[in-house]
Amino acid sequence: MGIFRFLNPSPVQRAVAFGMIAAMIVCGNAESRFLSAADETSAYQLFVDIHADDGGTGTADHPLPNLEAAKQTIRQRRGSGAWAVGGAVVVNVAPGVYPAESSLGFGAADGGSESAPVIYRSTQPGGATIQGGVTLKASDFRPVRQALDDPATTRMDPGVWDRVLVCDLGDRGMEFPKVPKSYRAVPPAPWLYVDGRPMELARWPNHDDGDGWARFHEAIDTGLGNPDSEDPAKRQLRPGSFRFDDPRPARWDIQRGVWLCGYWTHDWSDEVIQIAQYDPAEKAIQLAAPHHYGIKGKTWGNSQRRFFAVNVLSELDAPGEWYLDRQQQRLFLDPPTGFADSSITLATLTEPILKIEQAKHLRFEGFTIEFGHGDAIDVRDGRDVRIAGCTIRNMGAGGVRVTGSENQVRSCDLYQLGTFGISLSGGDRKQLTMAGNVADNNHVHHYGLFQRTYAAGISAGGCGQTITNNLIHDAPHNAIRYGGNEHRIERNEIHHVVLETGDAGAFYTGRDWTSQGNVLRHNYIHDLGVGNTDHVNTMAIYLDDCDSGDTLEGNIMVRAGRAVMIGGGRDNKVVNNLVIDCPIGIHLDSRGMTWSQWNNPEHPSWMLEDKALALGYQSPIWAQRYPSLAKIMADSPKEPLHNRFARNVFVDCDRRVCQFDSNVMKLLGKLDVADNVAVTSTGSSASTVKVADLAGFANQDAKIDASGDDKVGAYLKQQDASGWMGIDGWEPIPVDRIGLRKDAYRKTLP
């Protein structure tokens, strides 16, 4: 095993085991704060078993039946003086399914102290499952032929009548909310899961029909208001319409309700909108609600727009598709293979399964949490709350949402999520007080199933979050999204994200001068988008809309459209990075000088100076930490000044190594560009010609014989600090410390 196999397109974590010792040293402070074996022996002990009687006392022989009973027992014993309030407690939870009909809540009374936390622990890792939702049985379903009295079924393809099943839910006391005319993110509850997999709401086109999207070229009415109109009504957004040549909508029951999930103008803004009416003669689809950017409004992306139809009973034609008639309370399912022996769950709980508010020194270790239609875990204003070694999956919304300080999400697996994976926030930006929240050693994948954009695998806001050694993959949009100050995002592996979107980055931040002091170091970002080398609209790292003051150091970026894209920002440092097989290496433009949005009150999401004033950017603490920002208004604030590009290596960036617009080229004297190398290993001169006259870039032919999947490892194998690739002072990238590692909770690597 060697570190250069470690950087094949296969996941980097497969060969990271030999980096455990170094990684454990890095995380030593976190490790040392766990209870020692002696501390655990002296801790108060409780035992929980779902099969126990309600009269249990919490001993190993007479366990409590659930976590709520354990929580109440701890409160009672502390209140009576039987247990010291500051004493450590370990709640040992036996394997089994612990149903959650409502949120399981923990508050300020339920934690411990720094040296004596309260720990809820699954005695078998992953064996204790906290589960929302309603359990159904295969025997609850009957053939749809027995429901052909329902007029809706007559629109179904008769070819599926012998396959589709129906379940009557009317006698279960459930209420199903109405689907709104438009929504973004999580659809109204419930959602169906079979054998631990989310089923697909009946749709057209099916996933396996081409790329799963229908497309149109012509907007009949964009729905955008006219800002110059004297009539206030005409300045407002309205529902748009478009022409769709395919006759398929004629099959749909528009009155019953059909919704379209689409990228209506931009490839980074998805929304689900109901059809109001369909005119088959004109082939016109009129929508029932406006889209913020209009229908096929102004965009520099693909001129075709795309959508798919959902919640269409007549399109129930593929195994795993389902449909809920909310009025008649009937659930239709085209069952997957082996359905007769399947476990079936209808996720209905829209509140977090675990809700932790103002708790301190509290742990949850080794649980499986699943089948909710909201977030799995919500930690609000917590301190030293830790979620460790848990599996979080099959949630309608997100995984773990954390606010507060010194909290950790560590060594968890999070997947099949409707929105985000982990969200960290906290700290005080005005005072630059660090939150100290950490997301470390987590495996986050297959998320953004419902909210397809800006629902990141891991996100950071506020001040002072840390995101380290995570593996994130398989998602339509961002892997890591951040804003705020002083975040550390290091040693993560990211691959196969931005799979469905454009003008988007695996790492993304934007539109804020004050989001400074963030460090992206030693991350491995590779194989983005759909693998189309002609498409350069997927970025490894994207600093959008004048975002400033970040450090991008020692990252490895492979097979992205653009490795680094800086949209008009200032004071960014791009140093010591290795870029391979990205058509464009670095992009820097001058949009602050040319776009009307800059500091324009008609575009309130910009207003860069106002955002800075609100944070007191010229206060002593800010002026000392960010001196260039403090004097920005006297230093040509629209210009992308003081960016540094140094000691970067670009291998086979065959379109442009460095994409600077004409304004930037005039400002080169105000940038720091030095000691970069462009390498062509294919014999093509494309990459060398683009930098021939740009000071700070040198051209060279490949000195390393490498091609295909071995290229990354071959280059890194030769790196050293002695003039590597012609760069004096190159700092070798510690590839053996990137990605997941084994620890007390993660015994094996995926």
C-alpha positions, 0 to 999 in steps of 0.5 A, a space after each residue: 500500500 502506498 500513498 500514490 494509490 491513495 490518490 486514484 479516482 477511487 475513494 482516497 480513504 481506502 489507503 488512509 489507514 497508515 495516516 491514522 497516527 498523524 491524524 490522531 495527533 492533530 485531533 488529540 485535544 478532542 480525543 483527550 476529552 473523552 472519558 477514560 476507562 476509570 472514569 466510565 467505571 465510576 460513572 452512574 450507569 443506566 440500562 435501556 432495552 426496548 423490550 423492557 417493561 415500563 416498571 424497570 429501574 434502569 439496572 442491567 437486570 431491570 432496564 428502562 424501556 426507552 431514552 425518554 425514561 432514561 432522561 427522566 430517571 437522571 433528572 429524578 435522581 439528581 433532583 432527589 440527591 441520589 446522584 450528584 448533579 456533576 457526576 458522569 452518567 452512561 446510558 447503555 442502550 440495547 439494540 432494537 428499534 426505538 420509535 419516535 412519534 415526536 421529538 425526543 428533547 434534551 435541555 439544560 437539565 440533561 447534560 453533565 460537566 466538562 469532565 463528567 458528561 452524560 453519555 447515551 450510547 448504543 451498546 452495539 454500534 448502529 444497533 440501537 435505532 431511533 426511528 420516526 415514521 409509521 410502519 406498514 406491512 406488505 399485507 396492508 397492500 392489495 392489487 390496484 385492480 381492486 381499486 379500479 372504482 377510483 377514477 384516478 386509476 383509469 389514467 394509469 397504463 393498463 399494463 401496470 394494473 397487474 403490478 401496482 398495489 394500493 394501501 388504504 390509510 384512512 383508518 390510521 388517523 393520519 393527516 396529510 398536508 396539502 401540497 402548496 403551489 410551489 415549494 423549494 426543498 422538502 415536499 410535504 410529508 410523508 415519504 415512503 421507504 422500502 427496505 431502507 431506501 427512499 422510493 421515487 414519487 411517480 414521475 416523468 421522465 423516469 430516471 433511466 429515460 435518458 438523463 431523466 429530464 425533459 427540456 423546453 426552448 421557448 418561454 411564452 411568458 417569463 413571469 418577470 415584472 417590468 421594473 419601469 412600469 408605472 403600474 405597480 401590478 406590472 412590476 410584480 412577479 407572476 406565474 410564467 408559461 412555456 411551450 413544450 412540444 412533447 404531447 405527454 402532458 395531455 395524459 396528466 390529470 392537471 386538476 388532481 395536481 401535477 408539479 414540475 421540478 425544474 431549473 427554470 432559469 439558472 442551473 443553480 436555482 431549482 424549484 417545484 411549481 404546480 401546473 395551473 393549466 395545459 393547452 394541448 393545441 398551443 402546447 402551452 404549460 401555464 404554471 400556478 406560481 411565479 419563479 423568482 428568476 422567471 421562466 427562461 429569464 436572463 442567464 449565461 447558462 444553457 439556453 434549454 431549460 429542464 424539468 421533470 413532472 412529479 406526483 403524477 399517478 398516470 406516470 406510476 410505471 417503474 418499480 419503486 415509484 409511488 403516489 399518495 392520493 391525499 384526499 382519498 388517503 390511498 397510497 399506490 406503489 409499483 413495488 420493488 423486487 422482493 416486496 412481500 418480505 420488505 420492511 416498509 416505513 412511511 416517514 411522517 415526523 416533520 420535527 427533528 428526531 433529536 432536539 437538543 436545546 441549551 444542553 452542555 456536555 452531552 453525548 450520543 454515540 453509536 445510534 442509527 437515526 432514520 425515517 423522519 421527514 425533518 432534520 435528524 438532530 437539531 442542536 441549538 445553542 449547545 456547548 460540548 454536545 457530541 454526536 459520534 459514530 452515528 448513522 443518520 439516513 433516510 431523512 426528508 430534510 437534513 442530518 445534523 444542525 448545530 449552533 453554539 460552541 465546542 460541539 462535535 459531529 464526529 465519525 458519523 455516516 450520513 446519507 439518503 438525505 433530502 437536504 444537507 448533511 451537517 450544518 455548523 454555526 456559532 461564534 460572534 462575528 462582530 467580536 471574532 469570537 470562535 465557536 469551536 464547533 467541529 465536523 470531523 471524520 464523517 462520510 456524507 453522501 447521496 444528499 440533496 435529494 429534494 433541495 437540489 441546490 445550496 444544500 451542502 454536505 457540510 456547511 459553516 457559518 458564523 465564526 470559527 468552525 472546523 471541517 476536517 477529514 470528511 469524505 463527501 460525494 454524490 450530490 447535485 450541488 455543493 459539497 462544502 458551503 461556508 460564509 463568515 470568518 476564521 473557518 478551517 476546512 482541511 484534509 477533506 476528500 470531495 468527489 462526484 458532486 456538482 453532478 446536476 448543476 452549473 455555475 457551481 462549486 464543490 466548495 462555495 462561498 460568495 457575495 461578502 467582503 467580510 467573509 474573511 480569514 477562512 482557510 481551505 488547506 490540503 483538500 483533495 477535490 476530484 471528478 466533478 460534474 458529469 465528466 464532460 471536459 467541454 463543460 467548464 462551469 463546475 468549479 472545485 473552489 468558487 469564491 463568488 461575487 467579490 468574496 474576499 480574504 480567503 486562503 486556498 493552500 495545498 489543495 489537490 484539484 483534479 478533473 474539474 471545469 475550473 479549479 479555482 474561480 474568483 468572481 471579482 474578490 480581493 485579498 485571496 491567497 491561492 498558494 501551493 496548489 496542485 491542479 491536474 486535468 482541469 480545462 481552466 486552472 485559475 479564473 479571476 474577473 472584475 465583476 465589481 467594476 462592470 456589474 451594476 449590482 455592486 453596492 446597488 440598493 436595487 440588489 439588496 443581497 449585494 450591498 457589500 459596504 453595508 454588510 461591512 458596516 453592520 459588522 464594524 469592519 473598521 473597529 480595532 479588532 477587525 482592523 487589526 485582523 483584516 487591515 486591507 479590508 479596513 481601508 477598502 473604500 479608499 483603495 479602489 473598492 470595485 477592483 479585484 486587488 491584492 490577490 496572490 497566486 504563487 507556487 501553484 502547479 498546473 498540469 494539462 490545463 488545456 484550455 487556459 491555465 490562467 483566465 484573467 479578463 481584460 480589466 484584471 490584465 491591466 491590474 497585474 501590477 496590483 496582484 502578487 503573481 509569482 513562481 507558478 508552473 504550467 506543465 504540458 505532459 501530452 505534447 500539446 502546447 495549449 496550456 503553455 501558450 496562454 501563460 507565455 507572456 504572463 509574469 509569474 508563470 513558467 512553462 515546462 514539459 513534463 518531467 514525469 512519465 504519467 498518464 490516466 489514473 496514475 497521473 496524480 500519484 505520479 506527480 505527488 510521489 516526486 514532490 519535495 521542497 527542493 525546487 520541485 517542478 521548478 518551484 523553490 519553497 514548494 511545501 509537500 502536500 501531506 496526502 497520507 492525512 487526507 480523508 477518513 481515518 479509523 478511530 474509536 468510532 470508525 473501525 473500518 473504512 468504506 
